[in-house]
Amino acid sequence: MAALQTTIGIIYDYDQTLSPTYMQDETLFPHFGINPGQFWKKSRELVDQEGYDGELAYLKCMLDYLEMDRPTNEELRILGAKLRYYKGVPEIFNEMNGVLSSQHRLLGIRIEHYIISSGLKILLDGSSLAPFVKRIFGCEFGQDKDGRISFPKRVISHTTKTQYIFRINKGMLEPHEDVNDHMDPELRPIPFENMIYVGDGPTDVPCFTLMKRYGGHAIAVYNPDESNRASFRKCYQLSALADRVKHIAPADYRPGSHLRLLLEEMVLSIADNIVRRKKLEIEEGTVSAPHF
């Protein structure tokens, strides 16, 4: 039986997409007295000199720096309450529901929010975003026999982020579910054309490319308060030079902002397309009575 396909999925990166900073800067570093400059320098050296993947490098550095304190995942979750965001977050998660009309709701159209991050899932689990988000995907630590964080349990790189978009597409949100299993398009709960991906730069290119290839929507956001325009230039290059993404906008999620208007129009467009598709299905499934 075909899936209803009436859900609109808005998928966000986290660092520099929903927040102007990296999550560690507001939580782990000040709490454990870690020097951010030294930390990221060491992480970069592991990548440049020893061939580490970027995400594994920072997770190794984290374990090295926290060797004496070695917190539990629960301690890290509590630190997540300190995370701060761009203007309009987390309010946007509830406010976006107001975009849908009564006709949309009558057909069961709804919006779900997801976060796919290369940062730590446990910090986001403890954040004020968590109650509004259907699912958070991020890097995770396992625990040793004493409950302290140990070896990385899950690593999400900028390339493997696309796996989680497919998980959302197929409704396979649990780690044990094999996302590579074949599933016919009509059985997938959230088709790609019902998706919007919001990211901030080159690390989101695989996700932007996936959206473009399969008919989804994408927006690259930049920090409007940055004096050196670095984040704007990244987005400009992705749009004007590399043709990776069609829309760029300042990371201001408040009502009336450029980004908010883009998101609302995309949601309306997707919702209206769902309505048209449902009407067509009804018309094609109806046999007219004979006329005499």
HELIX and SHEET records of a PDB file:
HELIX    1   1 MET A   23  GLU A   26  1                                   4    
HELIX    2   2 LEU A   28  PHE A   32  1                                   5    
HELIX    3   3 PRO A   36  GLU A   50  1                                  15    
HELIX    4   4 GLY A   54  TYR A   65  1                                  12    
HELIX    5   5 ASN A   73  LEU A   79  1                                   7    
HELIX    6   6 GLY A   80  LYS A   82  5                                   3    
HELIX    7   7 GLU A   91  GLU A   95  1                                   5    
HELIX    8   8 MET A   96  VAL A   99  5                                   4    
HELIX    9   9 SER A  102  LEU A  106  1                                   5    
HELIX   10  10 LYS A  121  ASP A  125  1                                   5    
HELIX   11  11 ALA A  130  PHE A  132  5                                   3    
HELIX   12  12 LYS A  161  LYS A  170  1                                  10    
HELIX   13  13 PRO A  185  LEU A  187  5                                   3    
HELIX   14  14 PHE A  192  ASN A  194  5                                   3    
HELIX   15  15 PRO A  202  ASP A  204  5                                   3    
HELIX   16  16 VAL A  205  TYR A  214  1                                  10    
HELIX   17  17 ALA A  230  TYR A  236  1                                   7    
HELIX   18  18 GLN A  237  LEU A  241  3                                   5    
HELIX   19  19 HIS A  258  GLU A  284  1                                  27    
SHEET    1   A 7 ILE A 149  ARG A 154  0                                        
SHEET    2   A 7 ARG A 135  GLN A 143 -1                                        
SHEET    3   A 7 ARG A 110  LEU A 120  1                                        
SHEET    4   A 7 THR A   7  TYR A  12  1                                        
SHEET    5   A 7 MET A 195  GLY A 199  1                                        
SHEET    6   A 7 HIS A 217  TYR A 222  1                                        
SHEET    7   A 7 HIS A 247  PRO A 250  1                                        
END                                                                             
